[in-house]
Amino acid sequence: MTEKMQVAGFKAGAVKAGIRGKDRLDVALIYSMVPAVAAGVFTRSEVKAAPVLLDMEYLRDGRARAIIVNSGIANACTGQPGMELARGTSRLVGRQLGINEEQVLVASTGVIGQQLELSIFENCMERLAASLREDGFADVAKAMMTTDTVPKTALRRVEINGKTVTMLGLAKGAGMIMPNMATMLGFIVTDAAVADAALRDMLLHSTRLSFNAITIDGDTSTNDTVLLLANGEAGNAPITSAGSEEGRIFQGCLDELCLDLALQIVKDGEGATKLITIHVKGARSEQEADQGARTVANSSLVKTAFFGEDANWGRIIAALGRSGISFDSERVDIFFDDVLMVKDGLGQDMEQEKKATLVLKQKAFSVIIDLKSGPADGKVYTCDLSIDYIKINADYRS
């Protein structure tokens, strides 16, 4: 039996507003019926969409009650009209729900540079509010989609101080993905009681291990956003520190949920056929481990070899060589899952290559690179680069 996607004190819904045609859900709303603590993580791009700038401003007090999201148009590179649209949208929602407009967060995804009229939201606001229901999160997940082929959701429950805490996450993204917090959006709601500083710290930690550890094409978007709302309806004693026993339980649950959503994004990468973990071990620092893994994960030559199921380890070590990290190439080992392909910088025999090719035929596998240079390791999750990726992005606006 499938668990219901519901969290105490939250409602959600979506409508067809006409941004993406008359037959697609494209505007959605998440609403906490009681005051909620909130945190957000955003794109590191110097070019930030209007909703990102607005949410960064509104989240300074660590409180929010609602999230409105539209797909189809990103409201990025839209100047002052774009900021006025974002503020106007939050104002409309605030009036409709009877809450402070500064507690309404805004998110958009879609084509960059196109203007969107406030009338779109004015015309659908009553219908949008009427669509709110406790089990409406599935509609939100659908309304967020652009080139996604499937909606992305995750649900977790955990016991904290004798209270059952529920956590629900939604995400969208399939292209322009290397968030570096791409057109990546993630919304998480929980009925846990958490202090704002602790919530912010825990979201940053989870994001580093999940959304900031994925890449589909190496492109960071203008709109990358992850928002987390906690309304306390579970009745647990407020979690005030990530280091407390309660904080560790909550952190573990949040880590697991965020990684689940992040991997769903990679699996649904535009044209992707394989989910690949690049695991760099034995680096001098975590920063170098991440840098090495990210360079391999973003290499077009490596990714096309994965698509072609070609165990071409030379492309992997060549990518490492230009990554800017320090290591001795004559000490490097490379494994495809548990198949040793390179030992101390030298390739193994054809029998090992045949075994490695079988690994590459799987839908999911790992590339483990041991630099033998230090104690640090890091993981980046990626996918292959297929012919379909080019087709999708060649006519994205058509």
Secondary structure per residue as TSV (DSSP state, phi and psi in degrees):
chain	resnum	aa	ss	phi	psi
A	1	M	-	360.0	129.0
A	2	T	-	-75.1	132.0
A	3	E	-	-68.5	143.4
A	4	K	-	-71.2	136.5
A	5	M	-	-85.8	79.3
A	6	Q	-	-137.8	146.6
A	7	V	-	-134.3	131.4
A	8	A	T	-53.7	131.5
A	9	G	T	86.3	0.9
A	10	F	E	-117.6	145.6
A	11	K	E	-130.0	158.8
A	12	A	E	-151.9	158.8
A	13	G	E	-171.0	171.4
A	14	A	E	-152.5	156.5
A	15	V	E	-139.0	166.8
A	16	K	-	-95.1	107.0
A	17	A	-	-99.6	-6.6
A	18	G	B	94.7	1.3
A	19	I	T	-66.8	-38.5
A	20	R	T	-112.8	26.3
A	21	G	B	101.0	167.1
A	22	K	T	-77.8	-13.8
A	23	D	T	-108.3	10.8
A	24	R	S	-122.2	134.8
A	25	L	-	-63.3	130.3
A	26	D	-	-144.4	-3.5
A	27	V	E	-132.0	130.9
A	28	A	E	-136.4	160.2
A	29	L	E	-140.8	135.3
A	30	I	E	-117.1	133.8
A	31	Y	E	-137.7	127.9
A	32	S	E	-94.5	122.6
A	33	M	E	-73.3	-10.7
A	34	V	E	-129.0	160.8
A	35	P	E	-54.7	142.6
A	36	A	E	-133.3	145.8
A	37	V	E	-80.2	144.9
A	38	A	E	-140.5	151.5
A	39	A	E	-144.7	156.3
A	40	G	E	-145.5	152.2
A	41	V	E	-129.1	136.5
A	42	F	E	-131.8	167.2
A	43	T	-	-52.8	146.3
A	44	R	-	-93.6	1.1
A	45	S	-	-61.3	144.1
A	46	E	S	-70.4	-18.8
A	47	V	S	-100.5	101.7
A	48	K	-	-109.6	134.0
A	49	A	-	-66.5	157.6
A	50	A	H	-56.0	-44.0
A	51	P	H	-60.6	-35.0
A	52	V	H	-64.1	-47.6
A	53	L	H	-61.6	-40.2
A	54	L	H	-67.1	-45.1
A	55	D	H	-64.5	-38.4
A	56	M	H	-60.4	-38.2
A	57	E	H	-68.6	-47.9
A	58	Y	H	-69.4	-25.6
A	59	L	G	-86.1	3.4
A	60	R	G	-60.3	-29.5
A	61	D	G	-93.9	2.5
A	62	G	S	67.4	29.2
A	63	R	E	-133.7	145.9
A	64	A	E	-161.6	154.8
A	65	R	E	-121.2	-21.6
A	66	A	E	-149.4	155.9
A	67	I	E	-132.2	125.1
A	68	I	E	-112.2	134.7
A	69	V	E	-133.9	140.9
A	70	N	E	-126.7	151.0
A	71	S	E	-113.0	163.9
A	72	G	E	106.2	-45.5
A	73	I	E	-132.7	131.8
A	74	A	-	-84.9	-14.6
A	75	N	-	51.2	47.6
A	76	A	-	-122.0	143.3
A	77	C	S	58.8	43.2
A	78	T	-	-116.4	6.4
A	79	G	H	63.5	-153.8
A	80	Q	H	-62.0	-38.7
A	81	P	H	-57.6	-35.2
A	82	G	H	-66.8	-41.0
A	83	M	H	-65.5	-40.2
A	84	E	H	-64.2	-36.4
A	85	L	H	-64.5	-45.8
A	86	A	H	-61.2	-45.8
A	87	R	H	-65.8	-41.1
A	88	G	H	-63.1	-37.1
A	89	T	H	-65.4	-45.6
A	90	S	H	-64.1	-34.7
A	91	R	H	-65.5	-43.0
A	92	L	H	-60.0	-45.0
A	93	V	H	-65.3	-43.1
A	94	G	H	-58.1	-44.8
A	95	R	H	-65.5	-41.6
A	96	Q	H	-65.1	-37.6
A	97	L	H	-96.4	-7.9
A	98	G	T	71.8	37.3
A	99	I	S	-127.7	165.5
A	100	N	-	-62.5	128.3
A	101	E	G	-60.9	-25.6
A	102	E	G	-76.4	-3.5
A	103	Q	G	-104.2	16.6
A	104	V	E	-111.2	110.6
A	105	L	E	-88.4	149.4
A	106	V	E	-122.8	139.9
A	107	A	E	-141.0	144.0
A	108	S	E	-139.8	152.5
A	109	T	E	-149.9	144.0
A	110	G	E	144.8	-146.1
A	111	V	E	-74.3	133.1
A	112	I	T	-80.9	142.2
A	113	G	T	93.5	-6.0
A	114	Q	-	-97.7	139.7
A	115	Q	-	-82.8	151.2
A	116	L	-	-127.6	135.1
A	117	E	-	-85.9	142.2
A	118	L	T	-62.5	-26.3
A	119	S	H	-59.3	-28.5
A	120	I	H	-55.1	-44.6
A	121	F	H	-80.4	-34.9
A	122	E	H	-59.2	-43.2
A	123	N	H	-71.1	-21.5
A	124	C	H	-111.4	-0.6
A	125	M	H	-62.8	-44.3
A	126	E	H	-64.2	-41.9
A	127	R	H	-64.4	-38.2
A	128	L	H	-64.4	-46.4
A	129	A	H	-62.7	-38.4
A	130	A	H	-68.3	-21.8
A	131	S	T	-78.9	-12.2
A	132	L	-	-63.5	130.0
A	133	R	B	-154.7	162.1
A	134	E	T	-63.7	-30.5
A	135	D	T	-106.6	31.6
A	136	G	-	-91.8	6.8
A	137	F	H	-68.8	-28.6
A	138	A	H	-62.2	-36.5
A	139	D	H	-68.1	-36.5
A	140	V	H	-62.0	-44.9
A	141	A	H	-59.9	-36.3
A	142	K	H	-72.4	-40.8
A	143	A	H	-67.3	-24.0
A	144	M	T	-76.3	-18.5
A	145	M	-	-69.2	142.4
A	146	T	S	-118.0	-92.0
A	147	T	S	-87.5	2.4
A	148	D	-	-56.8	143.4
A	149	T	S	-96.8	-18.0
A	150	V	S	-142.0	149.6
A	151	P	-	-70.4	154.8
A	152	K	E	-124.3	116.0
A	153	T	E	-138.2	157.3
A	154	A	E	-151.7	143.0
A	155	L	E	-133.6	134.9
A	156	R	E	-138.6	149.0
A	157	R	E	-131.9	143.1
A	158	V	E	-149.3	150.6
A	159	E	E	-91.5	128.0
A	160	I	E	-133.0	116.0
A	161	N	T	52.8	40.9
A	162	G	T	78.7	3.0
A	163	K	E	-110.7	139.9
A	164	T	E	-84.0	119.9
A	165	V	E	-104.5	132.6
A	166	T	E	-110.9	141.8
A	167	M	E	-133.9	127.5
A	168	L	E	-126.4	132.6
A	169	G	E	-127.2	144.5
A	170	L	E	-127.3	145.7
A	171	A	E	-148.0	157.6
A	172	K	E	-140.8	150.1
A	173	G	-	155.0	136.7
A	174	A	S	-149.1	-21.9
A	175	G	S	-144.7	168.2
A	176	M	S	52.4	54.0
A	177	I	-	-119.8	101.7
A	178	M	-	-154.6	75.8
A	179	P	-	-49.5	-43.6
A	180	N	-	44.2	47.5
A	181	M	-	-66.3	360.0
A	182	A	-	360.0	-101.9
A	183	T	-	-59.2	53.7
A	184	M	-	-99.4	129.0
A	185	L	E	-124.9	141.0
A	186	G	E	-140.9	130.1
A	187	F	E	-124.7	128.2
A	188	I	E	-126.5	131.6
A	189	V	E	-125.3	144.3
A	190	T	E	-146.0	150.1
A	191	D	-	-92.7	10.0
A	192	A	-	-70.9	152.1
A	193	A	-	-95.6	117.6
A	194	V	B	-139.3	135.5
A	195	A	-	-67.6	150.6
A	196	D	H	-62.3	-42.6
A	197	A	H	-64.1	-41.7
A	198	A	H	-66.2	-39.9
A	199	L	H	-62.4	-43.4
A	200	R	H	-62.4	-45.8
A	201	D	H	-62.0	-41.9
A	202	M	H	-71.1	-35.4
A	203	L	H	-66.4	-41.2
A	204	L	H	-59.9	-43.5
A	205	H	H	-62.4	-48.7
A	206	S	H	-64.3	-39.1
A	207	T	H	-63.4	-39.8
A	208	R	H	-60.5	-36.6
A	209	L	H	-86.7	-7.9
A	210	S	T	-129.7	-84.0
A	211	F	G	-62.6	-31.6
A	212	N	G	-89.5	8.7
A	213	A	G	-118.0	21.1
A	214	I	B	-122.6	151.7
A	215	T	-	-151.6	133.0
A	216	I	S	-103.7	-44.5
A	217	D	S	-139.1	6.1
A	218	G	S	80.0	4.3
A	219	D	-	-100.9	125.6
A	220	T	-	-93.9	132.6
A	221	S	-	-86.4	168.8
A	222	T	S	-80.6	-12.3
A	223	N	-	-119.7	0.6
A	224	D	-	-49.6	125.2
A	225	T	E	-149.7	134.0
A	226	V	E	-126.3	125.1
A	227	L	E	-120.9	140.1
A	228	L	E	-130.8	123.0
A	229	L	E	-116.5	132.5
A	230	A	E	-127.9	117.6
A	231	N	-	-105.4	-2.8
A	232	G	-	76.6	6.5
A	233	E	T	-69.9	-11.6
A	234	A	T	-70.4	-22.5
A	235	G	-	84.7	10.7
A	236	N	-	-74.7	156.0
A	237	A	-	-62.4	134.5
A	238	P	-	-53.6	134.4
A	239	I	B	-82.3	118.2
A	240	T	-	-106.9	-8.7
A	241	S	-	-148.7	137.3
A	242	A	T	-67.3	-21.0
A	243	G	T	-86.8	-9.9
A	244	S	S	-72.9	167.5
A	245	E	H	-60.1	-43.7
A	246	E	H	-64.2	-39.1
A	247	G	H	-63.9	-39.4
A	248	R	H	-66.3	-38.3
A	249	I	H	-64.6	-47.1
A	250	F	H	-63.3	-42.7
A	251	Q	H	-60.6	-43.2
A	252	G	H	-61.7	-40.8
A	253	C	H	-65.6	-43.9
A	254	L	H	-65.5	-41.7
A	255	D	H	-57.1	-46.6
A	256	E	H	-64.9	-43.7
A	257	L	H	-65.7	-44.1
A	258	C	H	-64.5	-40.9
A	259	L	H	-65.8	-38.3
A	260	D	H	-56.5	-50.9
A	261	L	H	-63.6	-42.4
A	262	A	H	-61.7	-42.2
A	263	L	H	-69.3	-31.5
A	264	Q	H	-62.5	-36.9
A	265	I	H	-63.0	-46.1
A	266	V	H	-64.5	-43.1
A	267	K	H	-59.5	-31.7
A	268	D	T	-96.8	15.8
A	269	G	-	-53.9	143.6
A	270	E	T	-53.7	113.7
A	271	G	T	76.8	3.9
A	272	A	-	-69.9	144.1
A	273	T	-	-121.2	-10.0
A	274	K	-	-142.5	144.8
A	275	L	E	-103.8	123.4
A	276	I	E	-126.8	130.1
A	277	T	E	-100.3	121.9
A	278	I	E	-99.2	112.6
A	279	H	E	-115.9	108.4
A	280	V	E	-97.1	122.8
A	281	K	E	-113.9	162.8
A	282	G	E	66.2	29.4
A	283	A	E	-86.5	163.6
A	284	R	S	-72.1	-28.5
A	285	S	S	-151.0	162.5
A	286	E	H	-62.2	-35.9
A	287	Q	H	-62.5	-43.0
A	288	E	H	-70.5	-35.7
A	289	A	H	-61.9	-46.1
A	290	D	H	-64.0	-43.3
A	291	Q	H	-62.6	-42.8
A	292	G	H	-65.6	-46.3
A	293	A	H	-63.8	-40.4
A	294	R	H	-66.6	-37.8
A	295	T	H	-65.0	-43.6
A	296	V	H	-64.1	-44.5
A	297	A	H	-63.9	-28.2
A	298	N	H	-96.2	-3.8
A	299	S	-	-68.3	120.7
A	300	S	H	-62.2	-36.1
A	301	L	H	-67.3	-40.5
A	302	V	H	-65.3	-45.9
A	303	K	H	-67.0	-36.7
A	304	T	H	-70.9	-32.7
A	305	A	H	-63.5	-39.2
A	306	F	H	-62.8	-41.8
A	307	F	H	-62.0	-40.1
A	308	G	T	-82.3	-0.2
A	309	E	T	56.8	43.6
A	310	D	-	-107.5	116.5
A	311	A	-	-77.7	58.9
A	312	N	-	-89.6	82.6
A	313	W	H	-68.7	-19.7
A	314	G	H	-59.0	-35.4
A	315	R	H	-67.4	-32.7
A	316	I	H	-69.3	-48.8
A	317	I	H	-70.9	-28.6
A	318	A	H	-67.5	-39.9
A	319	A	H	-63.5	-41.9
A	320	L	H	-59.3	-38.7
A	321	G	H	-63.1	-26.2
A	322	R	T	-103.2	7.7
A	323	S	S	-75.1	-17.8
A	324	G	S	90.0	5.4
A	325	I	-	-97.8	163.5
A	326	S	-	-100.8	128.1
A	327	F	-	-164.1	164.6
A	328	D	-	-99.5	112.2
A	329	S	G	-62.1	-21.6
A	330	E	G	-84.7	6.3
A	331	R	G	-118.4	-1.8
A	332	V	-	-76.2	133.6
A	333	D	E	-111.5	142.9
A	334	I	E	-131.5	128.0
A	335	F	E	-117.3	143.7
A	336	F	E	-105.6	107.5
A	337	D	T	53.6	-119.9
A	338	D	T	-102.5	12.6
A	339	V	E	-92.6	116.7
A	340	L	E	-76.0	117.0
A	341	M	E	-102.5	-32.7
A	342	V	E	-133.0	129.6
A	343	K	E	-123.4	118.6
A	344	D	T	51.3	44.7
A	345	G	T	82.3	0.4
A	346	L	E	-117.8	135.9
A	347	G	E	-68.3	152.1
A	348	Q	-	-92.2	-171.1
A	349	D	-	-79.8	175.3
A	350	M	H	-64.4	-27.8
A	351	E	H	-63.5	-41.2
A	352	Q	H	-66.0	-37.6
A	353	E	H	-65.3	-37.2
A	354	K	H	-63.4	-41.5
A	355	K	H	-64.4	-41.1
A	356	A	H	-64.6	-37.7
A	357	T	H	-62.4	-36.6
A	358	L	H	-64.4	-37.3
A	359	V	H	-60.9	-42.7
A	360	L	H	-68.2	-15.4
A	361	K	T	-79.6	-10.6
A	362	Q	S	-75.6	158.7
A	363	K	S	-74.4	-22.4
A	364	A	E	-145.6	136.0
A	365	F	E	-158.8	171.4
A	366	S	E	-119.4	146.0
A	367	V	E	-112.1	115.3
A	368	I	E	-105.9	123.5
A	369	I	E	-118.1	114.5
A	370	D	E	-103.1	111.8
A	371	L	-	-83.5	-20.4
A	372	K	-	53.5	40.0
A	373	S	S	-117.9	-9.6
A	374	G	S	-179.7	-168.7
A	375	P	S	-95.1	-4.7
A	376	A	E	-95.1	153.2
A	377	D	E	-141.1	166.4
A	378	G	E	-160.2	152.4
A	379	K	E	-125.4	141.1
A	380	V	E	-131.4	137.2
A	381	Y	E	-106.0	131.4
A	382	T	E	-144.9	-174.2
A	383	C	E	-139.0	175.5
A	384	D	-	-80.5	170.8
A	385	L	-	-116.3	113.2
A	386	S	-	-110.9	173.2
A	387	I	H	-61.0	-35.8
A	388	D	H	-64.9	-29.8
A	389	Y	H	-59.1	-43.0
A	390	I	H	-66.3	-42.6
A	391	K	H	-61.4	-44.8
A	392	I	H	-62.5	-44.8
A	393	N	H	-85.0	-16.2
A	394	A	H	-70.3	-29.3
A	395	D	T	-128.0	34.3
A	396	Y	T	-56.2	-38.6
A	397	R	T	-91.4	-2.6
A	398	S	-	-74.2	360.0
